[in-house]
Amino acid sequence: MSNITASMVNELRQETWAWMMACKKALVETNWDKELAKDVLRKSLWWKAQSKMDRATWEWRIFTKKEWNKSAIVKIWCETDFVANNDKVAEYANWLLDEAISNWADSAMQKAKDTLAEFIWIIWENIKVEEIKVIESEISWTYVHSNWKIWVIVALNWGSEEVASDIAMHAAAMMPEVLDPSEIADSVIEHEKQFWEEELKWKPENIIENIMKWKEKKFRWEKALKTQNFVKDPSLTCEWYAKNAWWEIIEFMRISV
């Protein structure tokens, strides 16, 4: 083939999202072989994309998907709000969500790592896939706060979406870090103890040990979703609010920006 046509260039551009002149150059180099031109674009533009991967990302979007008995969240950072709201970013995020629901979060994150450079040259701006999380349960509820900066998924072993919704809204407001008090790392407790000891240094030594135990218990309970006082009825913990409805909280995830 001796002459390149605008339709050939446009077709390659639609399939690769590379810019027009790059598509034309790749077709010329490969004697108008579209498949070989794709490889040329991938090699040349991939290296250019690498140079953008250190650029700061200031804007973000969180995407969620619920399918069957799984709910998934992916959090993506971009350089500009224009790209954050781009349909291509949404397509990419939904592709990762599909992978997360089918093969769990680790597989989706690996796909993100494998394809990120290629996707960066498609949108020509740096992006980062920060988090991918998946919950599997019979009942789950996704809550998005009105400022679009807090997203929560709560999973119950069975039961009512109303209860899951209430607990998700509680988690958005009260910022639990773990589900159960036992999940607070011992290293976190040891770090806190140095401040408690400073507070208590004027107390009689014979009561310091008991106070320290009480402070640790209180700290663990306040950081755990199950043992936080439920915002709609502080006489109950979240765990007991769910149990009174005959359900159990089995997992939650909270993402904020």
C-alpha positions as CSV (number, residue, x, y, z in Angstrom):
1,M,0.0,0.0,0.0
2,S,1.5,3.3,-1.0
3,N,-0.7,5.9,0.3
4,I,-2.0,6.5,3.8
5,T,-5.5,7.7,4.3
6,A,-7.2,9.8,6.9
7,S,-9.6,7.0,7.7
8,M,-6.7,4.6,8.4
9,V,-5.1,7.1,10.8
10,N,-8.4,7.7,12.5
11,E,-9.1,4.0,12.8
12,L,-5.8,3.5,14.6
13,R,-6.4,6.5,16.8
14,Q,-9.8,5.2,17.8
15,E,-8.3,1.8,18.8
16,T,-5.2,3.2,20.6
17,W,-6.2,6.7,21.7
18,A,-2.8,7.9,20.6
19,W,-2.6,11.3,19.0
20,M,-3.1,11.7,15.3
21,M,0.5,12.5,14.3
22,A,1.8,9.5,16.3
23,C,-0.6,7.2,14.6
24,K,0.4,8.5,11.2
25,K,4.1,8.1,12.0
26,A,3.6,4.5,13.3
27,L,1.7,3.6,10.1
28,V,4.5,5.0,7.9
29,E,7.2,3.1,9.9
30,T,5.3,-0.2,9.5
31,N,4.3,0.2,5.9
32,W,0.6,0.8,6.9
33,D,0.3,-2.4,8.9
34,K,-2.1,-1.5,11.6
35,E,-1.3,-4.3,14.0
36,L,2.5,-3.6,13.8
37,A,1.7,0.1,14.2
38,K,0.0,-0.6,17.4
39,D,3.1,-2.3,18.7
40,V,5.2,0.7,17.6
41,L,2.9,3.0,19.5
42,R,2.9,0.9,22.6
43,K,6.7,0.8,22.7
44,S,7.3,4.5,22.0
45,L,4.5,5.9,24.0
46,W,5.0,3.6,27.0
47,W,8.4,5.2,27.5
48,K,6.9,8.7,27.3
49,A,4.2,7.6,29.8
50,Q,7.0,6.6,32.2
51,S,8.2,10.2,32.4
52,K,4.7,11.3,33.6
53,M,4.5,8.7,36.4
54,D,6.3,10.9,38.9
55,R,4.0,13.9,38.4
56,A,1.8,14.9,41.3
57,T,-1.8,13.7,41.4
58,W,-4.3,16.1,43.1
59,E,-7.7,15.0,42.0
60,W,-9.5,11.7,42.8
61,R,-12.5,9.6,42.0
62,I,-13.8,6.5,43.8
63,F,-15.8,3.9,41.8
64,T,-17.9,1.2,43.3
65,K,-19.7,-1.9,41.9
66,K,-21.9,-4.5,43.4
67,E,-22.6,-7.8,41.7
68,W,-23.9,-11.1,43.0
69,N,-22.8,-11.2,46.7
70,K,-19.7,-9.0,46.3
71,S,-19.1,-5.3,46.5
72,A,-15.9,-3.6,45.3
73,I,-14.3,-0.2,45.5
74,V,-11.4,1.3,43.6
75,K,-9.8,4.7,44.4
76,I,-8.0,6.5,41.6
77,W,-5.9,9.7,41.7
78,C,-5.4,12.0,38.7
79,E,-3.6,15.2,37.9
80,T,-6.7,17.2,36.9
81,D,-10.4,17.1,37.6
82,F,-11.0,17.0,33.8
83,V,-9.3,13.6,33.6
84,A,-10.8,12.4,36.9
85,N,-14.2,12.8,35.3
86,N,-13.2,11.4,31.9
87,D,-15.2,8.5,30.6
88,K,-12.0,6.6,29.8
89,V,-11.0,6.7,33.5
90,A,-14.5,5.4,34.4
91,E,-14.1,2.6,31.8
92,Y,-10.7,1.7,33.2
93,A,-12.0,1.7,36.8
94,N,-15.0,-0.5,35.9
95,W,-12.7,-2.9,34.1
96,L,-10.7,-3.2,37.4
97,L,-13.9,-3.5,39.4
98,D,-15.0,-6.4,37.2
99,E,-11.6,-8.1,37.8
100,A,-11.9,-7.5,41.5
101,I,-15.4,-9.0,41.7
102,S,-14.4,-12.0,39.6
103,N,-10.9,-12.6,41.0
104,W,-10.5,-10.5,44.1
105,A,-8.6,-7.3,44.9
106,D,-5.0,-8.6,44.6
107,S,-5.7,-9.7,41.0
108,A,-7.2,-6.4,40.1
109,M,-4.3,-4.5,41.6
110,Q,-1.9,-6.6,39.7
111,K,-3.8,-5.8,36.5
112,A,-3.6,-2.1,37.4
113,K,0.2,-2.4,37.8
114,D,0.5,-4.2,34.5
115,T,-1.6,-1.8,32.5
116,L,-1.0,1.6,34.2
117,A,1.7,2.9,31.9
118,E,-0.2,1.9,28.8
119,F,-3.3,3.7,30.2
120,I,-1.3,6.8,31.1
121,W,-0.4,7.3,27.4
122,I,-4.0,6.8,26.5
123,I,-5.2,9.7,28.6
124,W,-1.7,11.5,28.6
125,E,-1.8,12.3,32.3
126,N,-0.5,10.6,35.3
127,I,-2.9,8.5,37.4
128,K,-2.5,6.2,40.4
129,V,-4.6,3.3,41.5
130,E,-4.4,3.7,45.2
131,E,-6.8,1.2,46.7
132,I,-8.9,-1.7,45.5
133,K,-11.1,-3.5,48.1
134,V,-13.7,-6.3,47.9
135,I,-16.3,-7.5,50.4
136,E,-18.3,-10.7,50.0
137,S,-21.5,-11.2,51.9
138,E,-25.2,-11.9,51.6
139,I,-26.1,-8.3,52.5
140,S,-24.0,-5.3,51.9
141,W,-24.6,-1.6,51.6
142,T,-22.6,1.2,50.0
143,Y,-22.8,4.7,51.5
144,V,-21.5,7.8,49.9
145,H,-21.3,10.9,52.0
146,S,-22.8,14.1,50.6
147,N,-19.4,15.7,50.1
148,W,-18.3,12.7,47.9
149,K,-15.1,12.4,50.1
150,I,-16.2,9.4,52.2
151,W,-17.3,6.0,51.0
152,V,-18.3,3.0,53.2
153,I,-19.3,-0.5,52.5
154,V,-20.8,-2.6,55.4
155,A,-21.4,-6.3,55.1
156,L,-23.8,-8.4,57.2
157,N,-24.0,-12.2,57.4
158,W,-27.7,-11.9,56.4
159,G,-30.7,-9.7,56.9
160,S,-31.7,-6.1,56.3
161,E,-30.2,-3.5,54.0
162,E,-31.7,-0.9,56.3
163,V,-29.5,-2.1,59.2
164,A,-26.5,-2.2,56.9
165,S,-27.3,1.3,55.7
166,D,-27.5,2.6,59.3
167,I,-24.2,1.1,60.2
168,A,-22.5,2.4,57.0
169,M,-23.6,5.9,57.8
170,H,-22.3,5.5,61.4
171,A,-18.9,4.4,60.0
172,A,-18.8,7.4,57.7
173,A,-19.3,9.7,60.7
174,M,-17.3,8.0,63.4
175,M,-14.2,6.9,61.4
176,P,-13.7,3.4,62.9
177,E,-10.3,2.0,61.9
178,V,-11.0,-1.8,62.4
179,L,-14.0,-4.1,62.8
180,D,-13.1,-5.6,66.2
181,P,-11.0,-4.3,69.1
182,S,-8.6,-7.2,68.9
183,E,-7.5,-6.0,65.4
184,I,-5.7,-3.0,66.8
185,A,-2.0,-3.8,66.5
186,D,0.0,-4.2,69.6
187,S,2.6,-1.7,68.2
188,V,-0.1,1.0,68.1
189,I,-1.0,0.3,71.8
190,E,2.7,0.5,72.7
191,H,3.0,3.8,71.0
192,E,-0.1,5.2,72.9
193,K,1.2,3.9,76.2
194,Q,4.0,6.4,76.3
195,F,1.5,9.2,76.3
196,W,-0.7,7.5,78.9
197,E,2.3,7.0,81.1
198,E,3.1,10.7,80.9
199,E,-0.5,11.6,81.8
200,L,-0.4,9.3,84.8
201,K,3.0,9.9,86.2
202,W,1.5,11.9,89.1
203,K,-0.9,9.0,90.1
204,P,-0.1,6.5,92.9
205,E,1.8,3.6,91.4
206,N,-0.6,1.0,92.8
207,I,-3.4,2.2,90.6
208,I,-1.5,3.0,87.4
209,E,-1.6,-0.5,86.1
210,N,-5.4,-0.7,86.3
211,I,-5.8,2.7,84.7
212,M,-3.5,1.7,81.9
213,K,-5.6,-1.4,81.3
214,W,-8.8,0.7,81.2
215,K,-7.2,3.2,78.8
216,E,-6.2,0.4,76.4
217,K,-9.6,-1.2,76.5
218,K,-11.3,2.2,75.9
219,F,-8.8,3.0,73.1
220,R,-9.5,-0.3,71.3
221,W,-13.3,0.0,71.7
222,E,-13.4,3.5,70.3
223,K,-11.4,2.5,67.2
224,A,-13.5,-0.6,66.4
225,L,-16.8,-0.4,64.5
226,K,-18.4,-3.2,66.5
227,T,-17.8,-1.6,69.9
228,Q,-18.4,2.1,69.0
229,N,-21.6,3.6,70.5
230,F,-24.1,3.6,67.7
231,V,-24.9,7.2,66.7
232,K,-28.6,6.7,66.4
233,D,-28.8,5.0,69.9
234,P,-25.7,5.6,72.0
235,S,-27.1,3.1,74.6
236,L,-26.1,0.4,72.1
237,T,-22.9,-0.5,70.4
238,C,-23.0,-1.1,66.6
239,E,-22.6,-4.8,67.3
240,W,-25.6,-4.9,69.5
241,Y,-27.7,-2.8,67.2
242,A,-27.1,-5.4,64.5
243,K,-27.7,-8.3,66.9
244,N,-31.0,-6.9,68.0
245,A,-32.0,-7.2,64.4
246,W,-30.7,-10.8,64.4
247,W,-27.7,-9.9,62.1
248,E,-24.0,-9.7,62.6
249,I,-21.5,-7.3,61.1
250,I,-18.9,-9.4,59.3
251,E,-16.8,-6.8,57.5
252,F,-16.6,-3.1,56.5
253,M,-14.4,-0.8,54.5
254,R,-14.2,2.9,54.7
255,I,-12.3,5.1,52.1
256,S,-11.9,8.8,52.5
257,V,-10.1,11.6,50.7
